[in-house]
Amino acid sequence: MSTALLNGKVLTEEGWREDLAVLVEDACIAALCSASDPRVAKAEHRDLKGMTLLPGFIDCQVNGGGGVLFNTTPSVTGIRAIASAHRRYGTTGLLPTLISDSVEVMRQAITAVDAAIAEALPGVLGIHIEGPYLAPARKGVHQESSLRLPDASEIALSASLKQGRTLMTLAPEQVPPEAVRALLDRGVILAVGHTAGDYDAIRKALDAGVRGFTHLYNAMTPLQTREPGAVGAALEDRKSWCGIIADGHHVHPANLKVALAAKPRGKVFLVTDAMPPVGAADSSFVLNGETITVKDGVARSPDGVLAGSVIGMINAVKNCVGLLGLPLDEAARMAATYPADFLGLSKTHGRIATGYRADFTLVDDGLKVHETCIGGQWEQTP
C-alpha cells in the first residue's frame, strides 16, 4: 500500500511546491505528482496540514545525545539513544562520532555501528572517527595521551566497517602520505581537522584525495596575511566540502558568511558536533575524566575549552536563517542535501525526489519539528 502525503509545502529540487502529492511506497519516494493523479486516490492519505516538508537532515558529526556519549557507550544501545535524541531535532541520518580513543574503543565503536546498520536501526549511515591522528597543538578537548600515528593494523581497523560510510578526521601533517593513500584506497572519506598544518601541507592532502574539512575555522591553522593556513586552503579549494557548526558560539556569523561567499554553492554543510546534553535533562557530562558543563548554551571543559555543542540540527537551520540571513530552502539543503553529497549519497538521500529514500522532516511555520520519517516510517516528536 502506498501513502500519499498531501496538503504540505514541499521542498523539491525545483524549489517550493504546494500543489504536489508525495507518493511513498515502502521506504522510497515513488512519485511527486498532482493530487488528482489516479495513484493518489488508491493510496492511503496523510494530511500534512499545511506544514513544511523538508528532506530529512543528515548530521556527519554526532558525539552524543540523550545523555549518552558514544565514546563511553560504544554499543548499539548507545547509538539507539543518540539517534533517538537527535531525531526529535529533525535528523534522520547520522554518523555516530568517536572522539580520539584507544584501539579497543575504536574496535567496539566500529563493531557497534556495523551491528546497528545490520539490524536497520533507523538513521545510522556509518561512523565518523574523529582522531586519534591529530595535531597535539590543535587537539581541542581531545585527550593528548590518545593521540598517535596509525600503524598498518589501525589503518585496517579504521577501514573495517562492513556497511555504511566511514568518515575520518585527521591532521594530514601528522599522518604519512602512504597511510593517507591506504585509507583512501580502502574507501574511507577523509577530512582535515584538528590540524597545525600550513597551507602547503593541506594543499597536498587535498591533491591526494582528502574530501573535506571538519568544523571549519575551529581547531585548525587560521587565514593570515602571508600564511593562508588550513582555513585559507579550505576557502580557496573549489572541490572540497566544509562542515560548519552554526551554534552562534563556535564561529562568528561573519566568518560563516565569508565561507558561504567563498565556497561554491553546495560545498558548505551543517554539523552539530553534538554532545550528550542534546535531548537530555542533564546539562553536564564526563569526557576524558573531566566534567563538562553547559552555561548559556555553551559546553566547556574545566579549563574553558569548547567541548562540542549542545544543539540539534533544527537549531542550526534556525541559526542559518536568523543569524546568516539565509532563506529556509538553502538552510535546509545545508542540513540535508549537501551532507548527503559529501558522503557520496547524492543518488539516494537528502532530496525529496522520485527514487530517493523516504526520509522527511516536517516542521511548522516556527520551524518546530512535528514529525520525522525514516525509510517511510513516521514518528511524532515528543
N, C-alpha and C positions, 0 to 999 in steps of 0.2 A: 504494500500500500504506500503510495506516495503522499507527501504532505505539501500543501500549498501555503506559503507564507504570504499573507495579504495585508493591505492597508498599512504599509510602512514606507518610510523614506529610506531608500536603499542606496548605499554607496557602491556603484558599479565601476567598471573600467572606464566608462564614458562620463562618469560623474554621478550626480544625484538623480534618482528616478523615484517618482511617487506613483507611477502608473503600472508598476510591474507586479507580477506574482513570481515568487521564487519557489520553484518546484524541487523538492528534495526526495530522493529515493535512496534508501539505505543510508550510507554515510556520505553521499555525494550530492552535489547540485546537478539536477537533471536538466534544468532549463530555466531561463529567465524569459517570461512570456506575458502576454496580456492576460488580465483577469478573466477575459471572455474566452480564452483558449479552452477547447474541449477537455484537455487534460486536467484543467483546474477543477472542472465540475466533478470529475471522477476521484479527485484526491480528497484527503482529509484536510480541512481548513484550519489554519492557525492565524487568528486575528492579532496583528501587531499593534493595533490600537493607536495608529498614527505615530508610533515611536520610530527611532532611527536604527536601522540595521547596518552594522559595520562588520567588516571581516574580523574574525577572531584575532585578538592580539597575540603576538609571539615575543617572548622575553628570552633573550640569549644569555642573561646573567642573573640568576636567582640563587643566592646563597642560602636563603631560608625563608620561612613564613609559617604562620600558625603556631609560633612558639618553638619551631624546630630549626636547628642549624644543620645543614647537610653534612658538614664535617663531623659533627657529634653523633648524628644518626644516619650513617650511610647505608640505608636499607630501603626496601620497598615501602615499609611503614612510614619512614621519614619522608620519602618522595611523595607518598599519597597525601600526607598532611600539608606539605609545602604546596603541591599543585592545587589542592582544595582551597587553601587560603588565598592563593592568587587568582583562582577562577572567579571569585566574587568581585575582583577588580577588572574583569574582562579578559584575562589571559586564558587562552585556550590551547596554547602550545608553549613549552618552555624547555630550557636546558638547566637541570639542577647543576649548580656550580660548586665545585670543590676548590676551596682555598688551599694554598700550599700546605702539604701534609706528608706523612710518611708513605712509603711504598705500600705498606699493608692497608692503610686507609684508602689510598688510591685504588687498590685492587677491590676492596669492599664496595667502593662507590661505583666503579665500572660494572661490577657484578650485579649490583642493585639496579642500576639503570637498565641493563640487559633484561633482568627479570621483570622489571616494571613494564617494559615495552612488550615482552613476550606475553604478559597477561593483559595487555591492552589497557593499562592504566591510563585514564583519559588525560591527554595533553602532553605526554612525555615524548619529546622529539630527539633526545640524545643527551649528551653530557658536555659541560664546559669545565675543563681542567685549567684553573687559573693559577699558574705556577706548578711546581716549585722552581722553575728555571727562570728566575727573575733577578733583577739587579738589587743588591742589598741597599744601595743608596736611594732607591725608589721603591722600597718594599711596602710602604704604607703600613697597614696593620698586619701584614703577613709576618709570620714568625721567622726571624732571621735564621734560627737554627734549622729550619726546614728547607732553606734554600740550598740548591746544589746544582751540579751539572748532570745531564742524563747520560746513563750508560746504555749499552745495547739492550739490556733486559728491560730497562724502564721505557725505552722507545717502543719496544714491542708491547709492553703493558699499556702505554698511553694510547696505542692504536688498536687495542684488542676488543673494543666494543663491537658486538656482532650485528647490532641493529641500530638504526638511527644515526645521527650526526655526532661527530666528536669535534669540538672546538677547543683549541688550546691557546692560552695566552702565555707568551714568553718574551723575554728580553733578548733580541737577536744577537746582541754583542756578547751575551753570556753563553751562547749555545754554538758549538762548532757548526760550520756550514754543512758538513756531511750529516749531522744529526737533524738539521732543518730539512735537508733533502729527504732523509729517511722518513721523517714524519709526513711530509707532503706526499711522498710516493705511496704511503700506506693510507692515504685518503683523509688525513687529519687536516681540518681547517685551522690555519694559524693566524693569530692576531698579535700585534705588537702591544705590549703593555708592561707597566712597572719597569721601565727601561731608562738607563742612563746613557743610552747610545746617542751618538751625534747623527747629524743628517746623513752623512755618507754611510754609516752602518745601517741606518733604517732604509735608505735607498737600495742598498744591496739586498736587504731582506725582501723588499717589495719586488725587486727584479727576480729574486729566486722563487717567488710564488706566494709569499705571505699575503693574505687577502684583506686584512683589516686592522683596526685599532680598537683596543678595549678602553672604555670610558675616556674618550678624547679629552686632552688637557690634564687629566688627573694622573699622577704618578708617571710622568714622562718629561723628558727634556723640553723646555719651552722654546717658543719662537723668539729669537733675539736678532739684533742688528746684523751681526756677521756670522752667526751660527743658527741656522733655521731649526735645528733640533728635530725631535720626533714630531712635534706639533707642526712645524713647517713642512716636513715631509708628508705628513697626513693631508694637510690642506692643499699642497701642490699636486699631489697624485690624483689622476683622473679616474683610475680604475678601482681603487680600494674603497672599502666601506668604513665608516666610523660610528661606533656606538657612543651615545651620549646619555648622561644622567641628568634629566631635566627636573630636578627636585628643588631648584632655586637656591641650593646651598653648595653643591659640588662645583658648579661653573657659573660665572656671571652671565646673565642673559645676553649681554652684548657679545660675549665670546661665542655663545651658541649661534647668534645671528651671523657672526663672521664665518663660522663653519658652514652654515647653510648657504651663505653667499659664495663661498669659495668652492665648495664641492658641487659636482653635477647633481641635479635632482635625482633622488633615489639612493644616494650614497651615504646619507646620514640617517641612522635609525635610533629608536629609543631602547634603552635598557633601564631596569630599575636598580640593579646591584642590591637587591632587597635582602634584608636581614630578618631574623625571627619575629620581631615585633609586628611585622605586617600581618594583619588579620588575627592578632593575638591581644589578649588583655594586658600581658606583662610587657612593659616597655624596656626592660633590661634583659641582657643575656650574657653568656660567658663565651669568650673567644680566646683561645690560647691561654687559658687560665686567668684571664683578666675579665672583670665585669665591665661590659659596655653599657652605657646609659644613654637614654634619649632625653634631650631637653630642647624645647622649641622646635621639634621636628627634625633634630639632627642627632645622629648616633656617633658618639665619640668614645675613644679609649680613655683610660685614666690620665694619660699624658696629652690628651687633646687631639689625637689623630682621628680624622674621619674614618668611620668603620661601616662602610656601605651606607645604604639609605633605608628609609622606613616608609617608602611609598609603594603603591600598586601602580600598574600600568595606566589605569584610567586617570590617576593623578598626574602622571607625566603628560598624558594627552591634554588634560585641562591646562597644565602649565604652558604647553606649546601654544595653546590658543590665548591664554591670558597674559603670559609673560613675553612671548615672542611675537604675538600678533598673527599667528598662522591661522588659515581657515581650517575648520574641523576636518574637512576631507583630507588635507595634506597631513595634519597631525595624526589622523587615523592610519594613513599609509605608512607613516614613520613607525607606528606601533604594530603594524601587521604585514603590509606588502613588502617593505624594504628589508626587514629582518628575514622574511621568507626568501627573498632573493639572495641575501648574504649567505644563507645556509644551503643554497642550491635547491630550494624547494619552490621555485617560481612557477612550476607547472602544476603544483598540487595544493599549495597553501597561500594564504594571505590575500586572496581576492574573492569577491562574490561574482563568479562567472561559471558558465557551464563546464562541467567536468571537474571542478575543484571540490576539495573536501568541504563538507557542510559544517564549517566552524564559523560561528557568528557571535557577536556581542551586541546585545540590544540595550540601547540607552534612551533616556528621556531627554527633554529639551535642556535640562540642567546637567546633563552628562552623568546622571546616576545610572549605574548598571542594574538593570532589572532582571535580565536572564542571559545565560550563555548557552551555546550549543557546541558540542564537540562530536564530530562524526555523526551528526543527526540526532544526538541525544541532548535534550534540553534540561536545564537546571535553573531554578529560580535563585536569585541572590538573596541570602538571608537579610 
